[in-house]
């Protein structure tokens, strides 16, 4: 689990860098809805659908929080704080 988490967060950081450099929004509701729908449709054990959706939403929350912190840190660095 740790290795997967670290791999995930490396991707999250890369996304944060892209958003910072391109002035992108951290939250894109349309994209999140599509991602949730796509991943839920691939779930083979439908009995886990509710738990899987909650799991994905928690991952999104952690990812967005990290992106926000990373971007704020970079903005602070640019201001010389």
PDB file of N, CA, C and O in Angstrom:
ATOM      1  N   UNK A   1       0.829  -1.194   0.000  1.00  0.00           N
ATOM      2  CA  UNK A   1       0.000   0.000   0.000  1.00  0.00           C
ATOM      3  C   UNK A   1       0.876   1.262   0.000  1.00  0.00           C
ATOM      4  O   UNK A   1       0.568   2.234  -0.690  1.00  0.00           O
ATOM      5  N   UNK A   2       1.949   1.241   0.764  1.00  0.00           N
ATOM      6  CA  UNK A   2       2.826   2.404   0.838  1.00  0.00           C
ATOM      7  C   UNK A   2       3.411   2.738  -0.522  1.00  0.00           C
ATOM      8  O   UNK A   2       3.448   3.900  -0.928  1.00  0.00           O
ATOM      9  N   UNK A   3       3.864   1.719  -1.215  1.00  0.00           N
ATOM     10  CA  UNK A   3       4.475   1.938  -2.531  1.00  0.00           C
ATOM     11  C   UNK A   3       3.450   2.531  -3.503  1.00  0.00           C
ATOM     12  O   UNK A   3       3.759   3.468  -4.239  1.00  0.00           O
ATOM     13  N   UNK A   4       2.246   1.988  -3.502  1.00  0.00           N
ATOM     14  CA  UNK A   4       1.191   2.525  -4.372  1.00  0.00           C
ATOM     15  C   UNK A   4       0.856   3.967  -4.000  1.00  0.00           C
ATOM     16  O   UNK A   4       0.629   4.810  -4.868  1.00  0.00           O
ATOM     17  N   UNK A   5       0.829   4.235  -2.695  1.00  0.00           N
ATOM     18  CA  UNK A   5       0.550   5.594  -2.241  1.00  0.00           C
ATOM     19  C   UNK A   5       1.632   6.556  -2.724  1.00  0.00           C
ATOM     20  O   UNK A   5       1.328   7.637  -3.229  1.00  0.00           O
ATOM     21  N   UNK A   6       2.881   6.164  -2.570  1.00  0.00           N
ATOM     22  CA  UNK A   6       3.975   7.028  -3.003  1.00  0.00           C
ATOM     23  C   UNK A   6       3.948   7.253  -4.514  1.00  0.00           C
ATOM     24  O   UNK A   6       4.227   8.356  -4.985  1.00  0.00           O
ATOM     25  N   UNK A   7       3.614   6.219  -5.267  1.00  0.00           N
ATOM     26  CA  UNK A   7       3.498   6.373  -6.719  1.00  0.00           C
ATOM     27  C   UNK A   7       2.355   7.324  -7.060  1.00  0.00           C
ATOM     28  O   UNK A   7       2.488   8.185  -7.930  1.00  0.00           O
ATOM     29  N   UNK A   8       1.250   7.161  -6.375  1.00  0.00           N
ATOM     30  CA  UNK A   8       0.087   8.032  -6.592  1.00  0.00           C
ATOM     31  C   UNK A   8       0.450   9.487  -6.294  1.00  0.00           C
ATOM     32  O   UNK A   8       0.131  10.385  -7.074  1.00  0.00           O
ATOM     33  N   UNK A   9       1.113   9.711  -5.171  1.00  0.00           N
ATOM     34  CA  UNK A   9       1.435  11.076  -4.773  1.00  0.00           C
ATOM     35  C   UNK A   9       2.476  11.712  -5.695  1.00  0.00           C
ATOM     36  O   UNK A   9       2.476  12.929  -5.878  1.00  0.00           O
ATOM     37  N   UNK A  10       3.352  10.911  -6.271  1.00  0.00           N
ATOM     38  CA  UNK A  10       4.295  11.448  -7.263  1.00  0.00           C
ATOM     39  C   UNK A  10       3.518  11.963  -8.477  1.00  0.00           C
ATOM     40  O   UNK A  10       3.862  13.001  -9.043  1.00  0.00           O
ATOM     41  N   UNK A  11       2.483  11.243  -8.869  1.00  0.00           N
ATOM     42  CA  UNK A  11       1.623  11.695  -9.974  1.00  0.00           C
ATOM     43  C   UNK A  11       0.855  12.955  -9.576  1.00  0.00           C
ATOM     44  O   UNK A  11       0.712  13.880 -10.376  1.00  0.00           O
ATOM     45  N   UNK A  12       0.369  12.987  -8.353  1.00  0.00           N
ATOM     46  CA  UNK A  12      -0.365  14.152  -7.854  1.00  0.00           C
ATOM     47  C   UNK A  12       0.534  15.386  -7.877  1.00  0.00           C
ATOM     48  O   UNK A  12       0.098  16.475  -8.249  1.00  0.00           O
ATOM     49  N   UNK A  13       1.785  15.206  -7.478  1.00  0.00           N
ATOM     50  CA  UNK A  13       2.736  16.325  -7.494  1.00  0.00           C
ATOM     51  C   UNK A  13       2.967  16.813  -8.925  1.00  0.00           C
ATOM     52  O   UNK A  13       3.014  18.018  -9.172  1.00  0.00           O
ATOM     53  N   UNK A  14       3.109  15.884  -9.859  1.00  0.00           N
ATOM     54  CA  UNK A  14       3.302  16.262 -11.265  1.00  0.00           C
ATOM     55  C   UNK A  14       2.096  17.047 -11.777  1.00  0.00           C
ATOM     56  O   UNK A  14       2.254  18.013 -12.524  1.00  0.00           O
ATOM     57  N   UNK A  15       0.904  16.638 -11.380  1.00  0.00           N
ATOM     58  CA  UNK A  15      -0.310  17.351 -11.780  1.00  0.00           C
ATOM     59  C   UNK A  15      -0.321  18.746 -11.152  1.00  0.00           C
ATOM     60  O   UNK A  15      -0.688  19.722 -11.805  1.00  0.00           O
ATOM     61  N   UNK A  16       0.082  18.834  -9.886  1.00  0.00           N
ATOM     62  CA  UNK A  16       0.140  20.137  -9.211  1.00  0.00           C
ATOM     63  C   UNK A  16       1.117  21.066  -9.924  1.00  0.00           C
ATOM     64  O   UNK A  16       0.834  22.250 -10.109  1.00  0.00           O
ATOM     65  N   UNK A  17       2.256  20.530 -10.321  1.00  0.00           N
ATOM     66  CA  UNK A  17       3.240  21.331 -11.057  1.00  0.00           C
ATOM     67  C   UNK A  17       2.645  21.851 -12.365  1.00  0.00           C
ATOM     68  O   UNK A  17       2.815  23.019 -12.714  1.00  0.00           O
ATOM     69  N   UNK A  18       1.951  20.974 -13.078  1.00  0.00           N
ATOM     70  CA  UNK A  18       1.323  21.370 -14.339  1.00  0.00           C
ATOM     71  C   UNK A  18       0.287  22.470 -14.095  1.00  0.00           C
ATOM     72  O   UNK A  18       0.260  23.476 -14.804  1.00  0.00           O
ATOM     73  N   UNK A  19      -0.558  22.270 -13.092  1.00  0.00           N
ATOM     74  CA  UNK A  19      -1.596  23.254 -12.796  1.00  0.00           C
ATOM     75  C   UNK A  19      -0.983  24.589 -12.378  1.00  0.00           C
ATOM     76  O   UNK A  19      -1.480  25.650 -12.757  1.00  0.00           O
ATOM     77  N   UNK A  20       0.090  24.535 -11.601  1.00  0.00           N
ATOM     78  CA  UNK A  20       0.771  25.757 -11.171  1.00  0.00           C
ATOM     79  C   UNK A  20       1.333  26.505 -12.377  1.00  0.00           C
ATOM     80  O   UNK A  20       1.145  27.714 -12.510  1.00  0.00           O
ATOM     81  N   UNK A  21       2.011  25.787 -13.237  1.00  0.00           N
ATOM     82  CA  UNK A  21       2.647  26.410 -14.404  1.00  0.00           C
ATOM     83  C   UNK A  21       1.650  26.921 -15.434  1.00  0.00           C
ATOM     84  O   UNK A  21       1.946  27.850 -16.186  1.00  0.00           O
ATOM     85  N   UNK A  22       0.465  26.313 -15.468  1.00  0.00           N
ATOM     86  CA  UNK A  22      -0.543  26.681 -16.461  1.00  0.00           C
ATOM     87  C   UNK A  22      -1.755  27.379 -15.847  1.00  0.00           C
ATOM     88  O   UNK A  22      -2.771  27.580 -16.513  1.00  0.00           O
ATOM     89  N   UNK A  23      -1.637  27.742 -14.583  1.00  0.00           N
ATOM     90  CA  UNK A  23      -2.695  28.461 -13.870  1.00  0.00           C
ATOM     91  C   UNK A  23      -4.022  27.698 -13.905  1.00  0.00           C
ATOM     92  O   UNK A  23      -5.089  28.287 -14.079  1.00  0.00           O
ATOM     93  N   UNK A  24      -3.931  26.392 -13.737  1.00  0.00           N
ATOM     94  CA  UNK A  24      -5.127  25.556 -13.739  1.00  0.00           C
ATOM     95  C   UNK A  24      -5.781  25.489 -12.374  1.00  0.00           C
ATOM     96  O   UNK A  24      -5.142  25.731 -11.350  1.00  0.00           O
ATOM     97  N   UNK A  25      -7.052  25.160 -12.372  1.00  0.00           N
ATOM     98  CA  UNK A  25      -7.793  24.993 -11.125  1.00  0.00           C
ATOM     99  C   UNK A  25      -7.475  23.640 -10.503  1.00  0.00           C
ATOM    100  O   UNK A  25      -7.247  22.656 -11.207  1.00  0.00           O
ATOM    101  N   UNK A  26      -7.463  23.606  -9.181  1.00  0.00           N
ATOM    102  CA  UNK A  26      -7.231  22.341  -8.479  1.00  0.00           C
ATOM    103  C   UNK A  26      -8.448  21.434  -8.642  1.00  0.00           C
ATOM    104  O   UNK A  26      -8.305  20.227  -8.839  1.00  0.00           O
ATOM    105  N   UNK A  27      -9.636  22.013  -8.559  1.00  0.00           N
ATOM    106  CA  UNK A  27     -10.866  21.226  -8.614  1.00  0.00           C
ATOM    107  C   UNK A  27     -11.545  21.406  -9.962  1.00  0.00           C
ATOM    108  O   UNK A  27     -11.787  22.529 -10.406  1.00  0.00           O
ATOM    109  N   UNK A  28     -11.850  20.282 -10.607  1.00  0.00           N
ATOM    110  CA  UNK A  28     -12.593  20.265 -11.864  1.00  0.00           C
ATOM    111  C   UNK A  28     -13.712  19.242 -11.695  1.00  0.00           C
ATOM    112  O   UNK A  28     -13.509  18.044 -11.887  1.00  0.00           O
ATOM    113  N   UNK A  29     -14.887  19.732 -11.335  1.00  0.00           N
ATOM    114  CA  UNK A  29     -16.005  18.848 -11.015  1.00  0.00           C
ATOM    115  C   UNK A  29     -16.346  17.907 -12.167  1.00  0.00           C
ATOM    116  O   UNK A  29     -16.585  16.720 -11.946  1.00  0.00           O
ATOM    117  N   UNK A  30     -16.370  18.417 -13.369  1.00  0.00           N
ATOM    118  CA  UNK A  30     -16.705  17.595 -14.531  1.00  0.00           C
ATOM    119  C   UNK A  30     -15.715  16.444 -14.690  1.00  0.00           C
ATOM    120  O   UNK A  30     -16.111  15.305 -14.935  1.00  0.00           O
ATOM    121  N   UNK A  31     -14.429  16.750 -14.549  1.00  0.00           N
ATOM    122  CA  UNK A  31     -13.395  15.722 -14.680  1.00  0.00           C
ATOM    123  C   UNK A  31     -13.520  14.675 -13.577  1.00  0.00           C
ATOM    124  O   UNK A  31     -13.386  13.479 -13.832  1.00  0.00           O
ATOM    125  N   UNK A  32     -13.776  15.129 -12.352  1.00  0.00           N
ATOM    126  CA  UNK A  32     -13.926  14.182 -11.247  1.00  0.00           C
ATOM    127  C   UNK A  32     -15.119  13.264 -11.463  1.00  0.00           C
ATOM    128  O   UNK A  32     -15.026  12.058 -11.237  1.00  0.00           O
ATOM    129  N   UNK A  33     -16.230  13.825 -11.896  1.00  0.00           N
ATOM    130  CA  UNK A  33     -17.423  13.009 -12.138  1.00  0.00           C
ATOM    131  C   UNK A  33     -17.160  11.960 -13.211  1.00  0.00           C
ATOM    132  O   UNK A  33     -17.568  10.807 -13.068  1.00  0.00           O
ATOM    133  N   UNK A  34     -16.478  12.357 -14.287  1.00  0.00           N
ATOM    134  CA  UNK A  34     -16.144  11.403 -15.352  1.00  0.00           C
ATOM    135  C   UNK A  34     -15.218  10.310 -14.836  1.00  0.00           C
ATOM    136  O   UNK A  34     -15.398   9.136 -15.161  1.00  0.00           O
ATOM    137  N   UNK A  35     -14.223  10.692 -14.029  1.00  0.00           N
ATOM    138  CA  UNK A  35     -13.277   9.717 -13.491  1.00  0.00           C
ATOM    139  C   UNK A  35     -13.989   8.722 -12.578  1.00  0.00           C
ATOM    140  O   UNK A  35     -13.745   7.519 -12.660  1.00  0.00           O
ATOM    141  N   UNK A  36     -14.864   9.221 -11.712  1.00  0.00           N
ATOM    142  CA  UNK A  36     -15.599   8.330 -10.816  1.00  0.00           C
ATOM    143  C   UNK A  36     -16.476   7.367 -11.616  1.00  0.00           C
ATOM    144  O   UNK A  36     -16.481   6.163 -11.358  1.00  0.00           O
ATOM    145  N   UNK A  37     -17.210   7.899 -12.582  1.00  0.00           N
ATOM    146  CA  UNK A  37     -18.092   7.069 -13.401  1.00  0.00           C
ATOM    147  C   UNK A  37     -17.293   6.001 -14.148  1.00  0.00           C
ATOM    148  O   UNK A  37     -17.681   4.833 -14.176  1.00  0.00           O
ATOM    149  N   UNK A  38     -16.177   6.407 -14.750  1.00  0.00           N
ATOM    150  CA  UNK A  38     -15.339   5.477 -15.508  1.00  0.00           C
ATOM    151  C   UNK A  38     -14.815   4.352 -14.612  1.00  0.00           C
ATOM    152  O   UNK A  38     -14.895   3.177 -14.970  1.00  0.00           O
ATOM    153  N   UNK A  39     -14.282   4.722 -13.450  1.00  0.00           N
ATOM    154  CA  UNK A  39     -13.710   3.715 -12.565  1.00  0.00           C
ATOM    155  C   UNK A  39     -14.771   2.816 -11.947  1.00  0.00           C
ATOM    156  O   UNK A  39     -14.548   1.616 -11.787  1.00  0.00           O
ATOM    157  N   UNK A  40     -15.914   3.379 -11.602  1.00  0.00           N
ATOM    158  CA  UNK A  40     -16.991   2.555 -11.057  1.00  0.00           C
ATOM    159  C   UNK A  40     -17.518   1.571 -12.098  1.00  0.00           C
ATOM    160  O   UNK A  40     -17.914   0.458 -11.752  1.00  0.00           O
ATOM    161  N   UNK A  41     -17.525   1.966 -13.351  1.00  0.00           N
ATOM    162  CA  UNK A  41     -18.017   1.072 -14.404  1.00  0.00           C
ATOM    163  C   UNK A  41     -17.089  -0.125 -14.615  1.00  0.00           C
ATOM    164  O   UNK A  41     -17.513  -1.159 -15.131  1.00  0.00           O
ATOM    165  N   UNK A  42     -15.826   0.016 -14.217  1.00  0.00           N
ATOM    166  CA  UNK A  42     -14.860  -1.071 -14.377  1.00  0.00           C
ATOM    167  C   UNK A  42     -14.818  -2.018 -13.180  1.00  0.00           C
ATOM    168  O   UNK A  42     -14.165  -3.061 -13.237  1.00  0.00           O
ATOM    169  N   UNK A  43     -15.503  -1.664 -12.109  1.00  0.00           N
ATOM    170  CA  UNK A  43     -15.504  -2.496 -10.911  1.00  0.00           C
ATOM    171  C   UNK A  43     -16.233  -3.806 -11.195  1.00  0.00           C
ATOM    172  O   UNK A  43     -17.393  -3.803 -11.606  1.00  0.00           O
ATOM    173  N   UNK A  44     -15.558  -4.901 -10.976  1.00  0.00           N
ATOM    174  CA  UNK A  44     -16.148  -6.208 -11.273  1.00  0.00           C
ATOM    175  C   UNK A  44     -17.104  -6.674 -10.180  1.00  0.00           C
ATOM    176  O   UNK A  44     -18.126  -7.293 -10.476  1.00  0.00           O
ATOM    177  N   UNK A  45     -16.785  -6.387  -8.931  1.00  0.00           N
ATOM    178  CA  UNK A  45     -17.621  -6.817  -7.809  1.00  0.00           C
ATOM    179  C   UNK A  45     -18.543  -5.663  -7.411  1.00  0.00           C
ATOM    180  O   UNK A  45     -18.170  -4.811  -6.605  1.00  0.00           O
ATOM    181  N   UNK A  46     -19.741  -5.644  -7.980  1.00  0.00           N
ATOM    182  CA  UNK A  46     -20.662  -4.523  -7.770  1.00  0.00           C
ATOM    183  C   UNK A  46     -21.053  -4.345  -6.303  1.00  0.00           C
ATOM    184  O   UNK A  46     -21.487  -3.266  -5.899  1.00  0.00           O
ATOM    185  N   UNK A  47     -20.899  -5.396  -5.516  1.00  0.00           N
ATOM    186  CA  UNK A  47     -21.230  -5.286  -4.090  1.00  0.00           C
ATOM    187  C   UNK A  47     -20.319  -4.284  -3.377  1.00  0.00           C
ATOM    188  O   UNK A  47     -20.654  -3.809  -2.292  1.00  0.00           O
ATOM    189  N   UNK A  48     -19.181  -3.962  -3.972  1.00  0.00           N
ATOM    190  CA  UNK A  48     -18.228  -3.020  -3.379  1.00  0.00           C
ATOM    191  C   UNK A  48     -18.382  -1.600  -3.915  1.00  0.00           C
ATOM    192  O   UNK A  48     -17.595  -0.722  -3.562  1.00  0.00           O
ATOM    193  N   UNK A  49     -19.374  -1.363  -4.755  1.00  0.00           N
ATOM    194  CA  UNK A  49     -19.493  -0.078  -5.455  1.00  0.00           C
ATOM    195  C   UNK A  49     -19.528   1.114  -4.505  1.00  0.00           C
ATOM    196  O   UNK A  49     -18.815   2.093  -4.724  1.00  0.00           O
ATOM    197  N   UNK A  50     -20.337   1.050  -3.465  1.00  0.00           N
ATOM    198  CA  UNK A  50     -20.444   2.175  -2.538  1.00  0.00           C
ATOM    199  C   UNK A  50     -19.108   2.419  -1.839  1.00  0.00           C
ATOM    200  O   UNK A  50     -18.651   3.559  -1.744  1.00  0.00           O
ATOM    201  N   UNK A  51     -18.493   1.364  -1.358  1.00  0.00           N
ATOM    202  CA  UNK A  51     -17.205   1.494  -0.668  1.00  0.00           C
ATOM    203  C   UNK A  51     -16.120   1.978  -1.625  1.00  0.00           C
ATOM    204  O   UNK A  51     -15.272   2.787  -1.249  1.00  0.00           O
ATOM    205  N   UNK A  52     -16.148   1.486  -2.853  1.00  0.00           N
ATOM    206  CA  UNK A  52     -15.148   1.893  -3.843  1.00  0.00           C
ATOM    207  C   UNK A  52     -15.300   3.372  -4.187  1.00  0.00           C
ATOM    208  O   UNK A  52     -14.307   4.088  -4.313  1.00  0.00           O
ATOM    209  N   UNK A  53     -16.532   3.826  -4.338  1.00  0.00           N
ATOM    210  CA  UNK A  53     -16.756   5.240  -4.631  1.00  0.00           C
ATOM    211  C   UNK A  53     -16.253   6.111  -3.476  1.00  0.00           C
ATOM    212  O   UNK A  53     -15.629   7.147  -3.704  1.00  0.00           O
ATOM    213  N   UNK A  54     -16.521   5.693  -2.246  1.00  0.00           N
ATOM    214  CA  UNK A  54     -16.027   6.437  -1.084  1.00  0.00           C
ATOM    215  C   UNK A  54     -14.502   6.455  -1.063  1.00  0.00           C
ATOM    216  O   UNK A  54     -13.887   7.479  -0.765  1.00  0.00           O
ATOM    217  N   UNK A  55     -13.904   5.321  -1.382  1.00  0.00           N
ATOM    218  CA  UNK A  55     -12.445   5.204  -1.442  1.00  0.00           C
ATOM    219  C   UNK A  55     -11.871   6.180  -2.467  1.00  0.00           C
ATOM    220  O   UNK A  55     -10.910   6.895  -2.182  1.00  0.00           O
ATOM    221  N   UNK A  56     -12.461   6.207  -3.655  1.00  0.00           N
ATOM    222  CA  UNK A  56     -11.993   7.114  -4.704  1.00  0.00           C
ATOM    223  C   UNK A  56     -12.159   8.575  -4.293  1.00  0.00           C
ATOM    224  O   UNK A  56     -11.286   9.403  -4.554  1.00  0.00           O
ATOM    225  N   UNK A  57     -13.278   8.885  -3.653  1.00  0.00           N
ATOM    226  CA  UNK A  57     -13.508  10.261  -3.226  1.00  0.00           C
ATOM    227  C   UNK A  57     -12.488  10.690  -2.170  1.00  0.00           C
ATOM    228  O   UNK A  57     -12.050  11.840  -2.163  1.00  0.00           O
ATOM    229  N   UNK A  58     -12.113   9.778  -1.286  1.00  0.00           N
ATOM    230  CA  UNK A  58     -11.091  10.096  -0.288  1.00  0.00           C
ATOM    231  C   UNK A  58      -9.735  10.323  -0.954  1.00  0.00           C
ATOM    232  O   UNK A  58      -8.985  11.218  -0.564  1.00  0.00           O
ATOM    233  N   UNK A  59      -9.431   9.516  -1.946  1.00  0.00           N
ATOM    234  CA  UNK A  59      -8.183   9.714  -2.691  1.00  0.00           C
ATOM    235  C   UNK A  59      -8.180  11.099  -3.339  1.00  0.00           C
ATOM    236  O   UNK A  59      -7.168  11.800  -3.314  1.00  0.00           O
ATOM    237  N   UNK A  60      -9.306  11.482  -3.911  1.00  0.00           N
ATOM    238  CA  UNK A  60      -9.407  12.806  -4.528  1.00  0.00           C
ATOM    239  C   UNK A  60      -9.221  13.916  -3.498  1.00  0.00           C
ATOM    240  O   UNK A  60      -8.559  14.916  -3.779  1.00  0.00           O
ATOM    241  N   UNK A  61      -9.795  13.751  -2.315  1.00  0.00           N
ATOM    242  CA  UNK A  61      -9.638  14.763  -1.268  1.00  0.00           C
ATOM    243  C   UNK A  61      -8.179  14.910  -0.852  1.00  0.00           C
ATOM    244  O   UNK A  61      -7.675  16.026  -0.721  1.00  0.00           O
ATOM    245  N   UNK A  62      -7.510  13.790  -0.645  1.00  0.00           N
ATOM    246  CA  UNK A  62      -6.093  13.821  -0.269  1.00  0.00           C
ATOM    247  C   UNK A  62      -5.274  14.457  -1.387  1.00  0.00           C
ATOM    248  O   UNK A  62      -4.388  15.271  -1.129  1.00  0.00           O
ATOM    249  N   UNK A  63      -5.570  14.085  -2.613  1.00  0.00           N
ATOM    250  CA  UNK A  63      -4.836  14.608  -3.767  1.00  0.00           C
ATOM    251  C   UNK A  63      -5.008  16.116  -3.902  1.00  0.00           C
ATOM    252  O   UNK A  63      -4.034  16.839  -4.117  1.00  0.00           O
ATOM    253  N   UNK A  64      -6.241  16.589  -3.776  1.00  0.00           N
ATOM    254  CA  UNK A  64      -6.497  18.027  -3.903  1.00  0.00           C
ATOM    255  C   UNK A  64      -5.858  18.804  -2.757  1.00  0.00           C
ATOM    256  O   UNK A  64      -5.342  19.902  -2.963  1.00  0.00           O
ATOM    257  N   UNK A  65      -5.889  18.244  -1.557  1.00  0.00           N
ATOM    258  CA  UNK A  65      -5.260  18.917  -0.414  1.00  0.00           C
ATOM    259  C   UNK A  65      -3.759  19.040  -0.636  1.00  0.00           C
ATOM    260  O   UNK A  65      -3.171  20.086  -0.362  1.00  0.00           O
ATOM    261  N   UNK A  66      -3.139  17.974  -1.132  1.00  0.00           N
ATOM    262  CA  UNK A  66      -1.701  18.025  -1.403  1.00  0.00           C
ATOM    263  C   UNK A  66      -1.395  19.046  -2.489  1.00  0.00           C
ATOM    264  O   UNK A  66      -0.459  19.834  -2.356  1.00  0.00           O
ATOM    265  N   UNK A  67      -2.182  19.037  -3.567  1.00  0.00           N
ATOM    266  CA  UNK A  67      -1.972  19.998  -4.651  1.00  0.00           C
ATOM    267  C   UNK A  67      -2.097  21.430  -4.134  1.00  0.00           C
ATOM    268  O   UNK A  67      -1.283  22.289  -4.471  1.00  0.00           O
ATOM    269  N   UNK A  68      -3.113  21.681  -3.318  1.00  0.00           N
ATOM    270  CA  UNK A  68      -3.310  23.021  -2.770  1.00  0.00           C
ATOM    271  C   UNK A  68      -2.098  23.442  -1.949  1.00  0.00           C
ATOM    272  O   UNK A  68      -1.578  24.542  -2.130  1.00  0.00           O
ATOM    273  N   UNK A  69      -1.645  22.569  -1.044  1.00  0.00           N
ATOM    274  CA  UNK A  69      -0.479  22.879  -0.211  1.00  0.00           C
ATOM    275  C   UNK A  69       0.761  23.108  -1.062  1.00  0.00           C
ATOM    276  O   UNK A  69       1.525  24.039  -0.809  1.00  0.00           O
ATOM    277  N   UNK A  70       0.965  22.268  -2.068  1.00  0.00           N
ATOM    278  CA  UNK A  70       2.149  22.382  -2.922  1.00  0.00           C
ATOM    279  C   UNK A  70       2.131  23.704  -3.687  1.00  0.00           C
ATOM    280  O   UNK A  70       3.139  24.409  -3.753  1.00  0.00           O
ATOM    281  N   UNK A  71       0.979  24.030  -4.260  1.00  0.00           N
ATOM    282  CA  UNK A  71       0.852  25.269  -5.030  1.00  0.00           C
ATOM    283  C   UNK A  71       1.019  26.491  -4.128  1.00  0.00           C
ATOM    284  O   UNK A  71       1.697  27.447  -4.503  1.00  0.00           O
ATOM    285  N   UNK A  72       0.408  26.467  -2.946  1.00  0.00           N
ATOM    286  CA  UNK A  72       0.572  27.592  -2.017  1.00  0.00           C
ATOM    287  C   UNK A  72       2.029  27.768  -1.621  1.00  0.00           C
ATOM    288  O   UNK A  72       2.507  28.895  -1.485  1.00  0.00           O
ATOM    289  N   UNK A  73       2.729  26.668  -1.436  1.00  0.00           N
ATOM    290  CA  UNK A  73       4.149  26.727  -1.096  1.00  0.00           C
ATOM    291  C   UNK A  73       4.951  27.365  -2.228  1.00  0.00           C
ATOM    292  O   UNK A  73       5.823  28.199  -1.984  1.00  0.00           O
ATOM    293  N   UNK A  74       4.656  26.974  -3.460  1.00  0.00           N
ATOM    294  CA  UNK A  74       5.356  27.541  -4.617  1.00  0.00           C
ATOM    295  C   UNK A  74       5.045  29.029  -4.770  1.00  0.00           C
ATOM    296  O   UNK A  74       5.933  29.826  -5.073  1.00  0.00           O
ATOM    297  N   UNK A  75       3.785  29.397  -4.559  1.00  0.00           N
ATOM    298  CA  UNK A  75       3.416  30.812  -4.645  1.00  0.00           C
ATOM    299  C   UNK A  75       4.137  31.622  -3.573  1.00  0.00           C
ATOM    300  O   UNK A  75       4.590  32.740  -3.821  1.00  0.00           O
ATOM    301  N   UNK A  76       4.234  31.050  -2.390  1.00  0.00           N
ATOM    302  CA  UNK A  76       4.952  31.707  -1.297  1.00  0.00           C
ATOM    303  C   UNK A  76       6.430  31.868  -1.633  1.00  0.00           C
ATOM    304  O   UNK A  76       7.024  32.915  -1.374  1.00  0.00           O
ATOM    305  N   UNK A  77       7.019  30.823  -2.212  1.00  0.00           N
ATOM    306  CA  UNK A  77       8.427  30.886  -2.631  1.00  0.00           C
ATOM    307  C   UNK A  77       8.644  31.999  -3.652  1.00  0.00           C
ATOM    308  O   UNK A  77       9.646  32.712  -3.602  1.00  0.00           O
ATOM    309  N   UNK A  78       7.698  32.140  -4.576  1.00  0.00           N
ATOM    310  CA  UNK A  78       7.821  33.165  -5.615  1.00  0.00           C
ATOM    311  C   UNK A  78       7.721  34.577  -5.041  1.00  0.00           C
ATOM    312  O   UNK A  78       8.325  35.515  -5.560  1.00  0.00           O
ATOM    313  N   UNK A  79       6.947  34.711  -3.962  1.00  0.00           N
ATOM    314  CA  UNK A  79       6.817  36.016  -3.316  1.00  0.00           C
ATOM    315  C   UNK A  79       7.988  36.293  -2.381  1.00  0.00           C
ATOM    316  O   UNK A  79       8.143  37.405  -1.874  1.00  0.00           O
ATOM    317  N   UNK A  80       8.810  35.273  -2.158  1.00  0.00           N
ATOM    318  CA  UNK A  80       9.964  35.434  -1.282  1.00  0.00           C
ATOM    319  C   UNK A  80       9.645  35.290   0.188  1.00  0.00           C
ATOM    320  O   UNK A  80      10.387  35.786   1.036  1.00  0.00           O
ATOM    321  N   UNK A  81       8.554  34.618   0.500  1.00  0.00           N
ATOM    322  CA  UNK A  81       8.167  34.401   1.908  1.00  0.00           C
ATOM    323  C   UNK A  81       8.763  33.143   2.453  1.00  0.00           C
ATOM    324  O   UNK A  81       8.542  32.808   3.616  1.00  0.00           O
TER     325      UNK A  81
END
